[in-house]
């Protein structure tokens, strides 16, 4: 990705306060952001936009984040998007289940936004090589 092109990030979370916080933070970091409040809209928006990275809450209405991740992976887009999960679910098995669903990273809420930013930057840099 060229340095002058904004990185595109789709964010899906059913908590409007989380969406606002994510949007403000990542916009300030130079990302082109789109947000949705449920899993079905997340998949539709992904297919229409094909962002570089997708940040998905696990527990969302209509289609959970893992269902969205599996659907995105089935699309088979190249380059493959970076998929990041966020959840309030804390067991180790939740992380394993997210990775099996196709996520590149899994974060337990509350997570510091700079930690997610670092993971996105690492993941996108790795996909460029």
ZIHU-V468475 format. One record per pair of residues at least 24 apart in sequence whose C-alpha atoms are under 7 Angstrom apart, sorted by the first residue. I is the first residue (numbers start at 1). J is the second residue. D is the distance in Angstrom with one decimal. If there is no record, write none. Layout:
i->I j->J d->D
i->I j->J d->D
//
This chain:
i->1 j->128 d->6.6
i->6 j->30 d->6.2
i->6 j->31 d->5.5
i->6 j->32 d->5.9
i->7 j->31 d->5.0
i->7 j->32 d->6.0
i->7 j->52 d->6.4
i->8 j->32 d->4.7
i->8 j->33 d->6.1
i->8 j->51 d->4.8
i->8 j->52 d->5.2
i->8 j->53 d->6.5
i->9 j->33 d->5.1
i->9 j->34 d->6.6
i->9 j->51 d->5.6
i->9 j->52 d->6.1
i->9 j->53 d->5.0
i->9 j->54 d->5.7
i->10 j->34 d->5.0
i->10 j->35 d->5.8
i->10 j->51 d->6.3
i->10 j->53 d->6.4
i->10 j->54 d->4.7
i->10 j->55 d->6.2
i->11 j->35 d->4.8
i->11 j->36 d->6.4
i->11 j->54 d->5.9
i->11 j->55 d->4.8
i->11 j->56 d->6.1
i->12 j->36 d->4.9
i->12 j->37 d->5.5
i->12 j->38 d->6.3
i->12 j->39 d->6.9
i->12 j->42 d->6.0
i->12 j->55 d->6.3
i->12 j->56 d->4.9
i->12 j->57 d->6.1
i->13 j->37 d->5.1
i->13 j->38 d->6.4
i->13 j->56 d->6.4
i->13 j->57 d->5.1
i->13 j->60 d->6.7
i->14 j->38 d->5.8
i->14 j->60 d->5.8
i->38 j->62 d->6.3
i->38 j->63 d->6.9
i->39 j->63 d->4.4
i->39 j->64 d->5.5
i->39 j->65 d->6.1
i->39 j->68 d->6.1
i->43 j->68 d->5.9
i->43 j->72 d->7.0
i->51 j->81 d->6.8
i->52 j->81 d->5.0
i->52 j->82 d->6.4
i->53 j->81 d->5.1
i->53 j->82 d->4.4
i->53 j->83 d->5.9
i->54 j->81 d->7.0
i->54 j->82 d->6.2
i->54 j->83 d->5.0
i->54 j->84 d->6.2
i->55 j->83 d->6.2
i->55 j->84 d->4.8
i->55 j->85 d->6.0
i->56 j->84 d->6.1
i->56 j->85 d->5.0
i->56 j->86 d->6.1
i->57 j->85 d->5.8
i->57 j->86 d->4.8
i->57 j->87 d->5.7
i->58 j->85 d->6.4
i->58 j->86 d->6.2
i->58 j->87 d->5.4
i->59 j->87 d->7.0
i->66 j->98 d->6.3
i->66 j->101 d->5.6
i->69 j->101 d->6.1
i->69 j->102 d->5.7
i->69 j->103 d->6.5
i->70 j->101 d->5.4
i->70 j->102 d->6.0
i->73 j->102 d->6.6
i->82 j->123 d->6.5
//
